[in-house]
Amino acid sequence: MTKKVIQNVRKLQKQANGSTTIALPTTLLKNLRWRDKQKVVVKMRGTSTILIEDWVPPKKKSKPAGKKVTTGKKKTTKKKVTKKTTKPTSKKAGKTKAKNKKKK
């Protein structure tokens, strides 16, 4: 008599944060073209069936097409002019200026 090898029997594993995980076969994931950290949707079907589907982002609501009303004026942007201030290049330079002021 030969033993039957069942490959799709998996054990549930309890994680430290309280969640439960199950390891899926790599061949199954390759066939589905799923990647690491991919979003999936888990649904319960009946009392003993779990369905795992690929997550699909919800479609954005499109705005109704219509004519845009524009005025003849164009918006212009003004650039702010700022004065450049000189700062000491090193810590020593700043300290020596402060010492000179104290001596006077």
SESETOR-596719 format. One record per residue (C-alpha): residue number from 1; residue in one letter; z, y negated, x. Coordinates in steps of 0.05 Angstrom, whole numbers. Example, Ala and Ser with C-alpha at 12.3 -4.5 7.8 and 13.67 -1.06 7.14 Angstrom:
<node><n>1</n><res>A</res><up>156</up><north>90</north><east>246</east></node>
<node><n>2</n><res>S</res><up>143</up><north>21</north><east>273</east></node>
end
This chain:
<node><n>1</n><res>M</res><up>0</up><north>0</north><east>0</east></node>
<node><n>2</n><res>T</res><up>-17</up><north>-69</north><east>25</east></node>
<node><n>3</n><res>K</res><up>24</up><north>-132</north><east>14</east></node>
<node><n>4</n><res>K</res><up>-7</up><north>-188</north><east>-26</east></node>
<node><n>5</n><res>V</res><up>-2</up><north>-254</north><east>9</east></node>
<node><n>6</n><res>I</res><up>11</up><north>-312</north><east>-37</east></node>
<node><n>7</n><res>Q</res><up>-5</up><north>-378</north><east>-3</east></node>
<node><n>8</n><res>N</res><up>9</up><north>-428</north><east>-58</east></node>
<node><n>9</n><res>V</res><up>84</up><north>-414</north><east>-67</east></node>
<node><n>10</n><res>R</res><up>123</up><north>-473</north><east>-42</east></node>
<node><n>11</n><res>K</res><up>197</up><north>-491</north><east>-38</east></node>
<node><n>12</n><res>L</res><up>227</up><north>-556</north><east>-62</east></node>
<node><n>13</n><res>Q</res><up>264</up><north>-595</north><east>-8</east></node>
<node><n>14</n><res>K</res><up>321</up><north>-643</north><east>-20</east></node>
<node><n>15</n><res>Q</res><up>317</up><north>-708</north><east>20</east></node>
<node><n>16</n><res>A</res><up>376</up><north>-749</north><east>46</east></node>
<node><n>17</n><res>N</res><up>362</up><north>-806</north><east>-3</east></node>
<node><n>18</n><res>G</res><up>367</up><north>-759</north><east>-63</east></node>
<node><n>19</n><res>S</res><up>293</up><north>-749</north><east>-77</east></node>
<node><n>20</n><res>T</res><up>259</up><north>-681</north><east>-78</east></node>
<node><n>21</n><res>T</res><up>195</up><north>-665</north><east>-41</east></node>
<node><n>22</n><res>I</res><up>144</up><north>-609</north><east>-39</east></node>
<node><n>23</n><res>A</res><up>95</up><north>-595</north><east>17</east></node>
<node><n>24</n><res>L</res><up>23</up><north>-584</north><east>-4</east></node>
<node><n>25</n><res>P</res><up>-27</up><north>-541</north><east>35</east></node>
<node><n>26</n><res>T</res><up>-70</up><north>-581</north><east>84</east></node>
<node><n>27</n><res>T</res><up>-133</up><north>-546</north><east>60</east></node>
<node><n>28</n><res>L</res><up>-120</up><north>-569</north><east>-10</east></node>
<node><n>29</n><res>L</res><up>-110</up><north>-641</north><east>13</east></node>
<node><n>30</n><res>K</res><up>-174</up><north>-638</north><east>55</east></node>
<node><n>31</n><res>N</res><up>-214</up><north>-613</north><east>-4</east></node>
<node><n>32</n><res>L</res><up>-188</up><north>-669</north><east>-48</east></node>
<node><n>33</n><res>R</res><up>-199</up><north>-719</north><east>9</east></node>
<node><n>34</n><res>W</res><up>-129</up><north>-746</north><east>3</east></node>
<node><n>35</n><res>R</res><up>-97</up><north>-784</north><east>61</east></node>
<node><n>36</n><res>D</res><up>-27</up><north>-794</north><east>86</east></node>
<node><n>37</n><res>K</res><up>14</up><north>-845</north><east>45</east></node>
<node><n>38</n><res>Q</res><up>-39</up><north>-847</north><east>-10</east></node>
<node><n>39</n><res>K</res><up>-15</up><north>-867</north><east>-79</east></node>
<node><n>40</n><res>V</res><up>-16</up><north>-812</north><east>-131</east></node>
<node><n>41</n><res>V</res><up>6</up><north>-807</north><east>-204</east></node>
<node><n>42</n><res>V</res><up>52</up><north>-750</north><east>-225</east></node>
<node><n>43</n><res>K</res><up>50</up><north>-729</north><east>-298</east></node>
<node><n>44</n><res>M</res><up>86</up><north>-675</north><east>-337</east></node>
<node><n>45</n><res>R</res><up>43</up><north>-629</north><east>-380</east></node>
<node><n>46</n><res>G</res><up>85</up><north>-586</north><east>-427</east></node>
<node><n>47</n><res>T</res><up>149</up><north>-556</north><east>-400</east></node>
<node><n>48</n><res>S</res><up>125</up><north>-521</north><east>-337</east></node>
<node><n>49</n><res>T</res><up>63</up><north>-557</north><east>-313</east></node>
<node><n>50</n><res>I</res><up>59</up><north>-618</north><east>-266</east></node>
<node><n>51</n><res>L</res><up>-6</up><north>-656</north><east>-259</east></node>
<node><n>52</n><res>I</res><up>-18</up><north>-697</north><east>-195</east></node>
<node><n>53</n><res>E</res><up>-76</up><north>-746</north><east>-199</east></node>
<node><n>54</n><res>D</res><up>-104</up><north>-798</north><east>-151</east></node>
<node><n>55</n><res>W</res><up>-79</up><north>-868</north><east>-168</east></node>
<node><n>56</n><res>V</res><up>-133</up><north>-916</north><east>-192</east></node>
<node><n>57</n><res>P</res><up>-117</up><north>-991</north><east>-191</east></node>
<node><n>58</n><res>P</res><up>-121</up><north>-1026</north><east>-258</east></node>
<node><n>59</n><res>K</res><up>-185</up><north>-1066</north><east>-270</east></node>
<node><n>60</n><res>K</res><up>-178</up><north>-1141</north><east>-268</east></node>
<node><n>61</n><res>K</res><up>-192</up><north>-1177</north><east>-332</east></node>
<node><n>62</n><res>S</res><up>-257</up><north>-1215</north><east>-325</east></node>
<node><n>63</n><res>K</res><up>-261</up><north>-1287</north><east>-348</east></node>
<node><n>64</n><res>P</res><up>-311</up><north>-1302</north><east>-403</east></node>
<node><n>65</n><res>A</res><up>-376</up><north>-1329</north><east>-376</east></node>
<node><n>66</n><res>G</res><up>-389</up><north>-1401</north><east>-394</east></node>
<node><n>67</n><res>K</res><up>-415</up><north>-1466</north><east>-367</east></node>
<node><n>68</n><res>K</res><up>-371</up><north>-1502</north><east>-318</east></node>
<node><n>69</n><res>V</res><up>-360</up><north>-1575</north><east>-334</east></node>
<node><n>70</n><res>T</res><up>-361</up><north>-1617</north><east>-271</east></node>
<node><n>71</n><res>T</res><up>-355</up><north>-1691</north><east>-259</east></node>
<node><n>72</n><res>G</res><up>-401</up><north>-1728</north><east>-212</east></node>
<node><n>73</n><res>K</res><up>-346</up><north>-1745</north><east>-163</east></node>
<node><n>74</n><res>K</res><up>-332</up><north>-1701</north><east>-103</east></node>
<node><n>75</n><res>K</res><up>-263</up><north>-1692</north><east>-76</east></node>
<node><n>76</n><res>T</res><up>-252</up><north>-1717</north><east>-6</east></node>
<node><n>77</n><res>T</res><up>-195</up><north>-1698</north><east>39</east></node>
<node><n>78</n><res>K</res><up>-162</up><north>-1748</north><east>86</east></node>
<node><n>79</n><res>K</res><up>-137</up><north>-1724</north><east>153</east></node>
<node><n>80</n><res>K</res><up>-68</up><north>-1747</north><east>174</east></node>
<node><n>81</n><res>V</res><up>-64</up><north>-1781</north><east>242</east></node>
<node><n>82</n><res>T</res><up>-1</up><north>-1763</north><east>280</east></node>
<node><n>83</n><res>K</res><up>24</up><north>-1793</north><east>345</east></node>
<node><n>84</n><res>K</res><up>35</up><north>-1745</north><east>402</east></node>
<node><n>85</n><res>T</res><up>105</up><north>-1748</north><east>431</east></node>
<node><n>86</n><res>T</res><up>119</up><north>-1726</north><east>502</east></node>
<node><n>87</n><res>K</res><up>171</up><north>-1674</north><east>509</east></node>
<node><n>88</n><res>P</res><up>203</up><north>-1651</north><east>574</east></node>
<node><n>89</n><res>T</res><up>165</up><north>-1592</north><east>603</east></node>
<node><n>90</n><res>S</res><up>227</up><north>-1555</north><east>627</east></node>
<node><n>91</n><res>K</res><up>301</up><north>-1553</north><east>611</east></node>
<node><n>92</n><res>K</res><up>318</up><north>-1585</north><east>678</east></node>
<node><n>93</n><res>A</res><up>273</up><north>-1645</north><east>665</east></node>
<node><n>94</n><res>G</res><up>309</up><north>-1659</north><east>599</east></node>
<node><n>95</n><res>K</res><up>378</up><north>-1652</north><east>631</east></node>
<node><n>96</n><res>T</res><up>363</up><north>-1698</north><east>689</east></node>
<node><n>97</n><res>K</res><up>340</up><north>-1753</north><east>642</east></node>
<node><n>98</n><res>A</res><up>405</up><north>-1746</north><east>603</east></node>
<node><n>99</n><res>K</res><up>447</up><north>-1749</north><east>667</east></node>
<node><n>100</n><res>N</res><up>410</up><north>-1812</north><east>690</east></node>
<node><n>101</n><res>K</res><up>426</up><north>-1846</north><east>624</east></node>
<node><n>102</n><res>K</res><up>500</up><north>-1828</north><east>631</east></node>
<node><n>103</n><res>K</res><up>503</up><north>-1857</north><east>702</east></node>
<node><n>104</n><res>K</res><up>476</up><north>-1925</north><east>681</east></node>
end
